[in-house]
Amino acid sequence: MTIACWPDHLFLVGCGNMAGQMLTRWLACGLDPARVTVLRPSGKPVAQGVTVVTAYPDALPAGATVLLGMKPYQIADVAAGLAPLLTAETRLVSILAGTPIADLRRHFPAPRDVVCAMPNLPVGLGEGVVALYTDAATDAAAKADIAALIAPLGLAEWMGDEALFNQVTALSGCGPAFLFRFIDALSRAGEALGIPADQAARMALATVQGSANMAARASVSPATLADQVASPGGMTRQGLNVLDADNRLLDLLTDTLVAARDRGAAMARGE
C-alpha cells in the first residue's frame, strides 16, 4: 500500500505496543526509516535504519510530524522537554487516551495542527481502526496529510464530536481485547462439550476469523447474516435463542463498553 506522501520527518515520543504497531506498518508500507526518530529512554533499537535517541535533540527538522506515544500520565514531563522544540509548523498527533485537544494545546501551545488519534492493535496488520479528531485551528491541508498517514493502518473515522472519544475508545480501542476474550470463551465452551482443547482453540479462532471476513464483505448487516444462517427450529436458532433471551448478549456488551468508557472519563479527570 502506498499513500500520497510521508511526513518529511516523523518523531515518536515513546514506542510502546501501540506506537510500535503503527510504526511497523508504516515502515512495511514504504516509510523511509531514515525519516524516523524515536525518543526512547531505554535506547532499545526499534527497527533497522530508525534513529533512537535517549534525550531530546537540540531541534527538530522543519515540518516534522510528532507522534505522542508515551503513557498519558507522562504528558507534563514530556512537555517540559518537547514543547520548546515545537513550532507553528509542527504537526502534533497524539494517541494518548483520555487526553483532549484542549490539554494538548495547553501543554504544547506552538503547533497550529493538533490531532487526537485512537488506534487499536490491528493497525500493525493494516486492519485496524483509528478514530481521529481535531479542532478548527487545524487547517484542511494538514488534516488531509494526517489522514493519508493514517490510511495504511486500516479504517480511519473522523469524529465530529470530541465528547464521543471515550465511547469510541471503548468500542474499537478496547474492542480487540473483548473479542480475544470471546474467542477464548468460545474455544473453552467447545472444550466443555468434549472437543479436544487444541482442536477447539483452532476451530474457534478460524470460525471467528472467517465469519468476520464474511461480514466485512457482505451486503447485509451482521444481524441479518445471523438470521440467514439460523434455520427455523435448527441448531443455530436454538443457540441464538439463548444469546438473544432478554437481550443478555447486548446487555453484557453494553455494560462492558460502559465500564471502559467510564474508566476513560476518570483517566481524563486524573483519577
C-alpha positions as CSV (number, residue, x, y, z in Angstrom):
1,M,0.0,0.0,0.0
2,T,1.2,3.5,-0.8
3,I,0.0,6.9,0.3
4,A,0.3,10.3,-1.3
5,C,3.1,11.5,0.9
6,W,5.0,10.7,4.0
7,P,6.0,13.4,6.5
8,D,9.4,14.9,5.9
9,H,10.3,13.6,9.4
10,L,8.5,11.6,12.0
11,F,9.5,12.0,15.6
12,L,8.0,9.5,18.0
13,V,7.9,10.2,21.7
14,G,7.8,6.6,23.1
15,C,7.4,3.5,21.0
16,G,5.4,1.1,23.1
17,N,2.9,-1.5,21.9
18,M,0.5,0.7,20.0
19,A,3.0,3.2,18.6
20,G,5.3,0.3,17.7
21,Q,2.5,-1.4,15.8
22,M,1.8,1.9,13.9
23,L,5.5,2.3,13.0
24,T,5.9,-1.3,12.0
25,R,3.0,-0.9,9.5
26,W,4.3,2.4,8.1
27,L,7.8,1.0,7.5
28,A,6.3,-2.0,5.8
29,C,4.3,0.3,3.5
30,G,7.4,2.3,2.4
31,L,8.2,4.9,5.0
32,D,11.9,5.5,4.8
33,P,13.4,4.6,8.3
34,A,15.9,7.4,7.8
35,R,13.0,9.8,8.2
36,V,12.1,8.4,11.6
37,T,13.5,9.3,15.0
38,V,12.2,7.6,18.2
39,L,12.8,9.0,21.7
40,R,13.2,6.1,24.0
41,P,14.9,6.4,27.4
42,S,16.0,2.8,27.3
43,G,17.8,3.3,23.9
44,K,16.5,-0.1,22.8
45,P,16.5,-0.4,19.0
46,V,13.2,-0.1,17.2
47,A,13.8,-1.1,13.5
48,Q,16.8,-1.2,11.1
49,G,17.6,2.3,10.0
50,V,15.4,4.1,12.6
51,T,17.3,6.5,14.8
52,V,16.7,6.0,18.5
53,V,17.7,8.8,21.0
54,T,17.6,8.8,24.7
55,A,17.2,12.6,25.2
56,Y,15.6,15.4,23.3
57,P,17.6,16.8,20.4
58,D,18.5,20.5,20.3
59,A,16.0,21.0,17.5
60,L,13.5,19.1,15.3
61,P,13.7,19.2,11.5
62,A,11.4,21.8,9.9
63,G,8.0,20.5,9.1
64,A,8.3,17.4,11.4
65,T,5.3,15.4,12.5
66,V,5.4,14.4,16.2
67,L,3.6,11.4,17.5
68,L,3.0,11.3,21.2
69,G,3.1,7.6,22.0
70,M,4.1,7.5,25.7
71,K,1.8,7.0,28.7
72,P,-0.8,9.7,29.3
73,Y,0.4,10.4,32.8
74,Q,3.8,11.4,31.4
75,I,2.5,14.4,29.4
76,A,3.7,17.1,31.8
77,D,7.2,15.7,31.9
78,V,7.3,15.2,28.1
79,A,6.0,18.8,27.6
80,A,8.9,20.2,29.6
81,G,11.4,18.8,27.2
82,L,9.4,18.7,23.9
83,A,7.3,21.8,23.9
84,P,10.3,24.2,23.4
85,L,11.2,22.3,20.2
86,L,7.8,22.6,18.5
87,T,6.9,25.4,16.1
88,A,3.7,26.5,14.5
89,E,4.6,24.3,11.5
90,T,5.0,21.1,13.6
91,R,2.1,18.7,13.2
92,L,1.3,17.0,16.5
93,V,-0.6,13.7,16.6
94,S,-1.5,12.2,20.0
95,I,-2.6,8.6,20.8
96,L,-2.9,9.4,24.5
97,A,-6.1,8.0,25.9
98,G,-8.1,10.4,27.9
99,T,-6.2,13.5,26.7
100,P,-8.4,16.0,24.9
101,I,-7.3,18.6,22.4
102,A,-7.5,21.4,25.0
103,D,-5.0,19.6,27.2
104,L,-2.6,19.0,24.3
105,R,-2.8,22.7,23.3
106,R,-2.2,23.7,26.9
107,H,0.9,21.6,27.2
108,F,2.1,22.2,23.6
109,P,0.9,25.7,22.6
110,A,3.1,26.3,19.5
111,P,1.7,23.8,16.8
112,R,-1.2,25.0,14.8
113,D,-2.1,21.5,13.7
114,V,-3.0,19.1,16.5
115,V,-4.9,15.8,16.0
116,C,-6.1,13.2,18.5
117,A,-5.9,9.6,17.2
118,M,-7.2,6.5,18.9
119,P,-5.9,3.3,17.1
120,N,-6.3,-0.3,18.0
121,L,-3.8,-3.1,17.8
122,P,-4.7,-4.5,14.4
123,V,-3.2,-1.3,12.9
124,G,0.1,-3.3,12.7
125,L,-1.6,-5.5,10.1
126,G,-3.2,-2.7,8.3
127,E,-6.6,-3.9,9.5
128,G,-7.1,-1.6,12.5
129,V,-9.5,1.2,13.3
130,V,-8.3,4.7,14.0
131,A,-10.7,7.4,15.3
132,L,-9.5,10.9,14.6
133,Y,-10.5,14.3,16.0
134,T,-9.2,17.8,15.5
135,D,-10.4,21.3,16.1
136,A,-11.0,24.3,13.9
137,A,-7.4,25.6,14.3
138,T,-6.0,22.6,12.3
139,D,-6.1,23.5,8.6
140,A,-7.6,21.3,5.8
141,A,-4.2,20.5,4.2
142,A,-2.8,19.2,7.5
143,K,-6.0,17.2,8.1
144,A,-5.7,15.6,4.7
145,D,-2.0,14.8,5.2
146,I,-2.6,13.2,8.6
147,A,-5.4,11.2,7.1
148,A,-3.1,10.0,4.4
149,L,-0.5,9.0,7.0
150,I,-3.2,7.0,8.9
151,A,-4.6,5.3,5.8
152,P,-2.2,2.3,5.7
153,L,-3.3,1.4,9.2
154,G,-6.9,0.5,8.3
155,L,-10.2,2.2,8.7
156,A,-9.9,5.9,9.7
157,E,-13.0,7.6,11.1
158,W,-13.1,11.4,11.7
159,M,-15.3,12.1,14.7
160,G,-17.4,15.3,14.7
161,D,-17.7,15.4,18.5
162,E,-14.7,15.0,20.8
163,A,-17.0,14.0,23.6
164,L,-17.5,10.7,21.8
165,F,-13.8,9.8,22.0
166,N,-14.2,7.7,25.2
167,Q,-17.1,5.8,23.6
168,V,-15.1,5.1,20.5
169,T,-12.1,4.0,22.6
170,A,-14.3,1.6,24.5
171,L,-15.7,0.2,21.2
172,S,-12.7,0.0,18.9
173,G,-9.7,0.7,21.1
174,C,-10.6,-1.8,23.8
175,G,-12.7,-4.0,21.4
176,P,-9.8,-6.3,20.3
177,A,-9.3,-7.4,23.9
178,F,-13.0,-8.1,24.3
179,L,-13.0,-10.1,21.1
180,F,-9.9,-12.1,22.1
181,R,-11.8,-13.0,25.3
182,F,-14.8,-14.1,23.3
183,I,-12.6,-16.3,21.1
184,D,-11.1,-17.9,24.2
185,A,-14.6,-18.4,25.7
186,L,-15.9,-19.9,22.5
187,S,-13.0,-22.3,22.5
188,R,-13.4,-23.3,26.1
189,A,-17.1,-23.8,25.6
190,G,-16.3,-26.2,22.8
191,E,-13.9,-28.0,25.1
192,A,-16.6,-28.2,27.7
193,L,-18.7,-30.1,25.2
194,G,-15.9,-32.7,24.8
195,I,-13.9,-31.3,21.9
196,P,-10.1,-31.7,22.5
197,A,-8.8,-28.4,23.7
198,D,-6.3,-27.8,20.9
199,Q,-8.9,-28.5,18.2
200,A,-11.5,-26.4,19.9
201,A,-9.0,-23.5,20.0
202,R,-8.1,-23.7,16.4
203,M,-11.7,-24.1,15.3
204,A,-13.0,-21.2,17.4
205,L,-10.3,-18.9,16.0
206,A,-10.9,-19.9,12.4
207,T,-14.7,-19.6,12.9
208,V,-14.4,-16.0,14.2
209,Q,-11.8,-15.1,11.5
210,G,-13.9,-16.5,8.6
211,S,-17.1,-15.0,9.9
212,A,-15.6,-11.6,10.4
213,N,-14.3,-11.6,6.8
214,M,-17.7,-12.8,5.6
215,A,-19.5,-10.0,7.5
216,A,-17.0,-7.4,6.1
217,R,-17.8,-8.5,2.5
218,A,-21.5,-8.9,2.9
219,S,-24.1,-6.5,1.5
220,V,-26.3,-7.0,4.5
221,S,-25.8,-6.4,8.3
222,P,-24.4,-8.9,10.7
223,A,-27.8,-9.2,12.3
224,T,-29.3,-10.2,9.0
225,L,-26.5,-12.7,8.4
226,A,-27.2,-14.3,11.7
227,D,-30.8,-14.8,10.9
228,Q,-29.9,-16.1,7.4
229,V,-27.7,-18.8,9.0
230,A,-30.4,-19.8,11.6
231,S,-33.0,-22.1,10.0
232,P,-36.3,-22.2,11.9
233,G,-36.1,-24.9,14.5
234,G,-32.5,-25.7,13.8
235,M,-29.4,-25.8,16.0
236,T,-28.2,-22.3,15.2
237,R,-31.6,-20.8,16.0
238,Q,-31.7,-22.7,19.3
239,G,-28.3,-21.3,20.3
240,L,-29.3,-17.8,19.2
241,N,-32.4,-18.0,21.4
242,V,-30.0,-18.3,24.4
243,L,-27.9,-15.3,23.3
244,D,-31.0,-13.2,22.5
245,A,-33.1,-14.0,25.5
246,D,-33.8,-10.8,27.4
247,N,-31.1,-9.1,25.3
248,R,-28.5,-10.8,27.5
249,L,-25.6,-10.6,25.0
250,L,-26.4,-7.0,24.1
251,D,-26.7,-6.0,27.8
252,L,-23.4,-7.7,28.6
253,L,-21.6,-5.9,25.8
254,T,-23.2,-2.6,26.7
255,D,-22.2,-3.0,30.3
256,T,-18.6,-3.9,29.1
257,L,-18.4,-0.8,26.9
258,V,-19.9,1.5,29.6
259,A,-17.3,0.3,32.1
260,A,-14.4,1.0,29.7
261,R,-15.9,4.4,28.7
262,D,-16.3,5.4,32.3
263,R,-12.7,4.5,33.1
264,G,-11.6,6.7,30.2
265,A,-13.6,9.6,31.6
266,A,-12.0,9.0,35.0
267,M,-8.5,9.0,33.5
268,A,-9.3,12.3,31.8
269,R,-10.1,13.7,35.2
270,G,-6.7,12.4,36.5
271,E,-8.2,9.7,38.7
